[in-house]
Amino acid sequence: MKKIKKRRALILLSIGLLVIATSQILSHSFELPDFVKGSFIGIGIGLLLTSLIFGNFKTVRN
């Protein structure tokens, strides 16, 4: 699989964190079924892992 650019990886990382945070806030405010909570958290973790694994994060070496 090819690498994704750093900007797109950071966008995926941000969206993943936002999905997880939103699911936590909604589950605190409303009574959500377990399936919905698990789906939101699973999608968020999937986005986070995708951005970390396929992201082009190169470190600078001197």
C-alpha positions as CSV (number, residue, x, y, z in Angstrom):
1,M,0.0,0.0,0.0
2,K,1.3,3.4,-0.8
3,K,2.1,6.1,1.7
4,I,-0.2,9.0,2.2
5,K,1.0,12.6,2.5
6,K,1.7,14.1,5.8
7,R,-1.1,16.7,5.5
8,R,-3.7,14.0,4.7
9,A,-2.4,11.9,7.5
10,L,-2.8,14.7,10.0
11,I,-6.3,15.3,8.7
12,L,-7.2,11.6,9.3
13,L,-5.6,11.8,12.7
14,S,-7.7,14.8,13.6
15,I,-10.9,13.3,12.3
16,G,-10.3,10.1,14.2
17,L,-9.8,12.0,17.5
18,L,-12.9,14.0,16.8
19,V,-15.0,10.9,16.1
20,I,-13.9,9.3,19.4
21,A,-14.4,12.5,21.4
22,T,-17.9,13.1,19.9
23,S,-18.9,9.5,20.7
24,Q,-17.9,10.0,24.3
25,I,-19.8,13.3,24.6
26,L,-22.9,11.9,23.0
27,S,-22.8,8.7,25.1
28,H,-22.5,11.0,28.2
29,S,-25.5,13.1,27.1
30,F,-27.8,10.5,25.6
31,E,-28.4,6.8,26.1
32,L,-26.8,5.3,23.0
33,P,-26.9,1.5,22.2
34,D,-23.7,-0.4,22.6
35,F,-23.5,-1.0,18.8
36,V,-23.5,2.7,18.1
37,K,-20.9,3.5,20.7
38,G,-18.7,0.6,19.5
39,S,-19.1,1.6,15.9
40,F,-18.0,5.2,16.6
41,I,-15.0,4.2,18.6
42,G,-14.0,1.5,16.1
43,I,-14.2,4.0,13.2
44,G,-12.1,6.5,15.2
45,I,-9.5,3.9,16.1
46,G,-9.4,2.7,12.5
47,L,-8.8,6.3,11.2
48,L,-6.1,6.8,13.8
49,L,-4.2,3.6,12.9
50,T,-4.6,4.3,9.2
51,S,-3.0,7.7,9.6
52,L,-0.2,6.4,11.8
53,I,0.7,3.3,9.7
54,F,0.4,4.8,6.2
55,G,1.3,8.4,7.0
56,N,4.6,9.8,5.7
57,F,6.1,11.0,9.0
58,K,9.8,11.2,8.3
59,T,12.1,12.3,11.1
60,V,15.0,14.8,10.4
61,R,18.4,13.2,10.9
62,N,21.6,15.2,11.0
